[in-house]
Amino acid sequence: MTALALQDMEVLEALPEELEQLDNLGSGSTSQVYKGLWRGNEVAVKQVDDCWGPDLPASPFVREIYVMSRAKHPNLVALFAVVSVNRPFSIIMELCAGGSVADYLHPADEPEAPPFTWRQTFRIAKHTANAMRYLHALDPAVIHRDLKSMNMLLMEPVSGPQDVPTCKLCDFGVARPKSADGEGMTARATADEWPMMTKAVGTCNWVAPEVFRGHTYDEKIDVYAFAMVLFELVFNELPFEECETPIDITHLVTQGIRPSVEDPPQGCPKGLLILVQRCWAHYSEHRPAFEEICTSLEAFPG
């Protein structure tokens, strides 16, 4: 992505004094998310410690605003406004009160919740695939590059099998539009963030083999990540959960080893496991596009 500026985008600039901070919702290495009030509405506010200089590609803050300001879909978290007049910068967006899919599947401090029902699983998978199909169909296509359960948010808490979840995709800080000539990107590019990202525990579990190998890659890395998300939803465990370090995962993935899909939970459709295996195919050209994935998922109720 070439250098971008906020003035080149259609995005509302809010005043810092318009925001009231409420509960903390989570934090990462360069950002913090809290629940807030803005113009009388409950919102999620992502504060970004954006320290990228002008000699680097678009910063994570600008990159995220670029995607969110042009991508409008029911299964993408909506952007309302930004605060860029002081630091940390703030992104004001739709509040998803149910937390992330990862929060539900792998709670840190609470007893593990019961697995999603099959209908809930199919619904979450469909919503995520629909969002990714939309991003890949944009002109130019947007590659998310960090699809994982932590970035899949539930609009409302899921407290029982009767609940009907709505899932929305978030976090576009490393998303990139595909080049106009259709050529892929390389993980060895001088200013690319992928080498840094793949060292982070909790991200490399979803990273495709071509990225680890430093090869050229395209939107099919999102398809591979989606396979890992499906595995997570079906088996209620992190992919490569047994690995102690990111290097261990790198070795397995580049050798073509994937999580075991033997002994699936009762009621798991065989077609869903076949789809998982197709999506994590070792070579990207063997993976289906999200258009086909969405069609395949329509066979399952939810």
KABEL-V423167 format. One record per pair of residues at least 24 apart in sequence whose ideal C-beta (glycine too) atoms are under 7 Angstrom apart, sorted by sequence separation. I is the first residue (numbers start at 1). J is the second residue. D is the distance in whole Angstrom. If there is no record, write none. Layout:
I/J/D
I/J/D
//
This chain:
14/38/7
128/152/6
187/211/5
146/171/6
19/45/6
65/91/7
188/214/4
256/282/5
64/91/6
187/214/5
61/89/5
124/152/7
144/172/7
146/174/5
186/214/7
231/259/5
271/299/6
272/300/7
145/174/5
30/60/7
145/175/6
186/216/5
187/217/7
234/264/6
235/265/7
144/175/5
145/176/6
185/216/7
234/265/7
269/300/6
143/175/6
184/216/4
185/217/6
142/175/6
143/176/5
184/217/5
205/238/6
206/239/7
184/218/4
205/239/5
234/268/6
142/177/5
143/178/6
205/240/5
141/177/7
43/80/6
140/177/4
141/178/4
120/158/7
131/169/4
140/178/5
212/250/5
234/272/7
49/88/5
50/89/5
127/166/7
128/167/6
48/88/6
127/167/4
140/180/6
178/218/7
47/88/4
48/89/5
123/164/7
124/165/6
128/169/6
178/219/6
212/253/6
213/254/6
38/80/7
123/165/6
204/246/4
212/254/5
47/90/5
48/91/7
124/167/5
46/90/7
105/149/6
117/161/5
205/249/6
209/253/5
45/90/5
46/91/4
120/165/6
201/246/6
204/249/5
209/254/5
230/275/7
231/276/6
204/250/7
230/276/5
45/92/6
46/93/7
102/149/4
199/246/6
101/149/4
102/150/4
198/246/7
43/92/5
44/93/5
100/149/6
227/276/5
230/279/7
43/93/7
44/94/7
100/150/5
104/154/7
44/95/5
101/152/4
43/95/5
44/96/7
75/127/4
100/152/6
227/279/3
228/280/7
42/95/5
75/128/7
100/153/6
101/154/7
226/279/6
227/280/4
3/57/7
4/58/5
11/65/6
38/92/5
104/158/6
3/58/6
75/130/5
76/131/5
98/153/7
99/154/6
148/203/7
224/279/7
1/57/6
6/62/7
9/65/6
75/131/4
98/154/3
223/279/5
224/280/5
1/58/5
9/66/6
96/153/4
98/155/6
146/203/7
4/62/5
11/69/5
73/131/6
96/154/6
97/155/7
98/156/5
148/206/5
6/65/6
10/69/6
96/155/5
97/156/6
98/157/5
147/206/6
9/69/5
35/95/6
97/157/7
98/158/6
73/134/5
1/63/7
4/66/6
224/287/7
19/83/7
71/135/6
220/284/4
223/287/4
223/288/7
101/167/7
218/284/7
14/81/4
16/83/5
71/138/7
98/165/7
217/284/7
220/287/5
223/290/7
11/79/7
12/80/7
13/81/7
14/82/7
12/81/4
13/82/6
14/83/5
16/85/7
16/86/6
11/82/6
13/84/7
19/90/7
71/142/7
96/168/6
209/282/6
210/284/6
67/142/6
147/222/5
6/82/7
77/153/6
143/219/5
145/221/7
148/225/6
6/84/6
14/92/6
141/219/6
143/221/7
144/222/5
147/225/4
143/222/6
147/226/6
149/229/6
148/229/7
147/229/7
136/219/5
149/232/5
132/222/6
77/168/5
75/167/6
76/168/6
77/169/7
75/168/5
76/169/5
77/170/4
75/169/6
132/226/6
129/226/7
128/226/7
128/229/7
68/172/6
67/172/4
125/230/6
64/172/4
67/175/5
125/233/6
63/172/7
64/173/5
124/233/6
63/173/6
63/175/6
121/233/5
60/173/4
121/234/7
60/174/7
116/233/7
115/236/5
105/232/6
105/236/6
106/238/7
57/191/5
56/191/6
118/267/6
136/290/6
133/290/4
132/290/5
133/291/6
129/290/6
133/294/5
129/293/5
130/294/6
129/294/5
129/297/6
126/297/5
125/297/6
1/176/6
122/297/7
1/177/6
126/302/6
122/300/4
122/301/6
123/302/4
122/302/3
119/301/6
120/302/7
119/302/4
//
